Amino acid sequence: MSTLYLIPCPIAENALHTVPPYAQEITRNLEIFIVERAKTARHFVKSLNPTRPIQEMIFVELPDNQNLEEAEQVFQEALRSGKDVGLLSEAGCPGVADPGAAIVALAHREGVKVVPLVGPSSLLLALMASGMNGQRFAFNGYLPPKRPELAKELRRLENLSRQADQTQIFIETPYRAQMVLEVALESLQPSTLFGVAQDLTGEAEFIRTLSVKDWNKSGKKTLDKLPAVFLVYAGNKEYFKHLGP
């Protein structure tokens, strides 16, 4: 019977060590992969010294919520042959903020065993390191790209965080990280906690949580153009008084 393995991959350069040996070993022995981006997936699998030549493996791209037909067909053929399949995201864990969730859903419909493998997740790592509420949290994907709409959405998340006592998490592309920080510090209330986590597990890793008031007091911070996770918390901050007055 076939198994669908959800394979984590590094979220930073030169960070293969963040993928556990058992996950590397399983990946090394697979021959069929459904992936977010074939070039990245081949590079990752090749770095594991697989048991068969990379040219003999099958890599099928799974575009963002569209044209799933080829990936589904390859998956169905693998099931008929009794072969296992690996699912790979561009970075981190598949199925989370990732089009691979569609294949996982198909596996469940077909009664296929789904095995998630342990590995790095930027969202979980950022939450762990934020000092914010880890009991209640929500992931919001990407926020609007333009400043006025972004400011409005940040204030909405701030209100939601306050009402639900919930940490709000979102991500942004490297080249827009600085703009997000600027808009957040202009738009959010002084007492709201704002967290930044960049290049997690990488050489340029930067993690910091401060109140908006303390961010502004600390002087202008210039963020590097690196992958970023942002966090907003305006809930019950009794446990977090050490982060600012």
C-alpha positions in Angstrom: 0.0 0.0 0.0 1.3 3.4 -0.9 2.3 6.1 1.6 2.4 9.9 1.1 5.3 11.3 3.0 5.2 15.1 3.8 8.8 16.0 3.6 10.2 19.1 5.3 13.1 21.0 3.6 15.4 23.8 4.9 14.0 27.3 5.2 17.5 28.9 5.0 20.7 28.5 3.0 23.1 25.9 4.2 20.7 24.5 6.8 20.4 20.9 5.8 21.1 20.0 9.5 17.6 21.3 10.4 16.1 18.3 8.6 16.2 15.2 10.9 18.3 12.2 9.7 15.2 9.9 9.6 13.4 12.3 7.3 16.5 12.5 5.1 16.7 8.7 4.9 13.1 8.3 3.9 13.5 11.0 1.2 16.7 9.4 -0.1 14.8 6.2 -1.0 11.8 7.7 -2.8 11.6 8.1 -6.6 8.3 10.0 -7.1 7.9 13.6 -5.8 5.1 16.1 -6.1 6.7 19.5 -5.5 6.0 23.2 -5.4 9.1 23.9 -7.6 11.0 21.2 -9.4 14.4 23.0 -9.5 14.5 23.6 -5.7 13.2 20.0 -5.0 15.9 18.4 -7.2 18.6 20.4 -5.6 17.4 19.4 -2.1 17.0 15.7 -3.0 20.4 15.6 -4.7 22.0 17.0 -1.6 20.8 13.9 0.3 22.8 11.5 -1.9 19.8 9.5 -3.0 19.9 5.8 -3.7 19.1 6.3 -7.4 20.3 8.8 -10.0 18.3 12.0 -10.0 17.6 11.6 -13.7 15.5 8.5 -12.9 13.3 10.2 -10.4 9.9 11.9 -11.2 9.4 15.5 -10.1 5.9 17.0 -10.8 5.3 20.6 -10.0 2.1 21.5 -8.2 1.3 25.1 -9.1 -0.6 27.4 -6.7 -4.2 26.1 -6.7 -4.3 25.6 -10.4 -3.6 22.9 -13.0 -3.6 20.2 -10.5 -4.4 17.6 -13.1 -0.9 16.4 -13.9 0.1 16.1 -10.2 -3.1 14.2 -9.4 -2.5 11.9 -12.4 1.0 11.0 -11.3 -0.2 10.4 -7.7 -3.0 8.1 -8.9 -0.5 6.2 -11.1 1.8 5.8 -8.1 -1.1 4.4 -6.0 -1.9 1.8 -8.7 1.8 0.8 -8.7 2.0 0.6 -4.9 4.7 3.2 -4.9 5.3 5.8 -2.1 5.2 9.5 -3.0 7.0 12.4 -1.4 5.4 15.9 -1.1 7.8 18.8 -1.0 7.2 22.5 -0.4 9.5 25.3 -1.7 10.7 25.7 1.9 9.7 24.3 5.3 6.8 22.0 5.8 4.4 21.0 2.9 0.7 21.6 3.3 1.0 24.7 5.4 0.7 27.9 3.3 1.5 25.6 0.4 -0.5 24.2 -2.6 0.5 20.7 -1.5 -2.6 20.6 0.8 -4.6 19.6 -2.3 -2.6 16.4 -2.7 -2.9 15.6 1.1 -6.7 16.0 0.8 -6.7 13.7 -2.2 -4.7 11.1 -0.3 -7.3 11.1 2.5 -10.1 10.7 0.0 -8.3 7.7 -1.5 -7.6 6.1 1.9 -3.8 6.5 1.5 -1.6 6.6 4.6 -0.3 10.2 5.2 3.0 10.5 7.2 4.1 14.0 8.2 7.9 14.2 8.8 9.4 16.4 11.4 11.3 19.5 10.2 11.6 23.3 10.3 8.5 25.5 10.1 9.1 29.2 10.0 5.6 29.9 11.4 6.1 27.7 14.5 9.7 28.8 15.0 8.6 32.5 14.9 5.8 31.9 17.3 8.0 29.9 19.7 10.6 32.7 19.7 8.1 35.6 19.9 7.1 35.5 23.6 3.5 36.0 22.5 0.5 33.9 23.2 1.2 30.4 22.0 -2.1 29.0 23.2 -4.2 31.0 20.7 -2.8 32.0 17.4 -3.9 32.4 13.8 -1.9 32.5 10.5 -3.1 35.1 7.9 -0.8 34.4 4.9 0.2 37.6 3.0 -1.4 40.9 3.8 -2.4 43.6 1.2 0.7 44.9 -0.6 -0.3 48.6 -0.6 0.4 50.8 2.4 -3.2 52.1 3.1 -4.8 48.7 2.8 -2.0 47.1 4.8 -2.4 49.7 7.6 -6.2 48.9 7.7 -5.6 45.2 7.8 -3.0 45.5 10.6 -5.4 47.5 12.7 -8.1 44.8 12.0 -5.7 42.1 13.2 -4.8 44.1 16.2 -8.5 44.4 17.2 -9.0 40.7 16.6 -5.9 39.9 18.7 -7.3 42.1 21.6 -10.8 40.6 21.4 -9.8 37.0 21.1 -6.5 37.2 23.1 -4.8 35.7 20.0 -1.4 36.1 18.4 -1.8 37.1 14.7 0.9 35.8 12.4 1.6 36.7 8.7 4.4 36.5 6.2 5.9 38.8 3.6 8.4 38.7 0.7 12.0 39.8 1.5 11.8 43.0 -0.5 8.7 44.3 1.3 9.8 43.5 4.9 11.0 47.0 5.6 7.8 48.6 4.4 5.7 46.2 6.6 7.7 47.2 9.7 7.3 50.9 8.9 3.5 50.7 8.4 3.1 48.5 11.5 4.9 51.1 13.7 2.9 53.9 12.2 -0.5 52.1 12.5 -0.6 50.0 15.6 -1.2 51.1 19.2 1.9 51.9 21.3 1.2 49.0 23.7 0.7 46.4 21.0 3.5 43.8 20.8 5.0 43.5 17.3 7.4 40.6 16.4 9.8 40.2 13.5 11.6 36.9 12.6 13.9 36.8 9.6 16.1 34.2 8.0 15.1 31.6 10.7 17.8 28.9 11.1 20.0 30.9 8.8 23.3 32.8 9.3 21.5 36.2 9.3 18.8 35.1 11.7 17.1 38.1 13.4 14.3 37.7 16.0 12.9 40.5 18.1 9.6 41.3 19.9 8.9 44.8 21.4 5.9 46.9 22.0 5.3 49.4 19.2 6.3 52.2 21.6 9.6 50.5 22.3 10.3 49.8 18.7 9.9 53.5 18.0 12.1 54.4 21.0 14.8 52.1 19.9 15.5 54.1 16.7 14.8 53.2 13.1 15.5 49.6 12.4 16.4 48.6 8.9 15.4 45.1 8.0 17.4 43.1 5.6 15.8 41.8 2.4 15.3 38.3 3.8 12.2 36.0 4.3 10.2 37.4 7.2 7.5 36.3 9.6 5.6 39.0 11.5 3.5 38.7 14.6 1.0 41.0 16.3 -0.3 40.6 19.8 -2.6 43.0 21.6 -4.3 40.6 24.0 -3.7 40.0 27.7 -0.1 41.1 28.2 0.1 40.5 32.0 2.6 37.8 31.4 4.7 39.8 29.0 5.4 43.0 31.1 9.2 42.4 30.8 8.9 43.3 27.1 8.2 47.0 27.9 6.5 49.5 30.2 
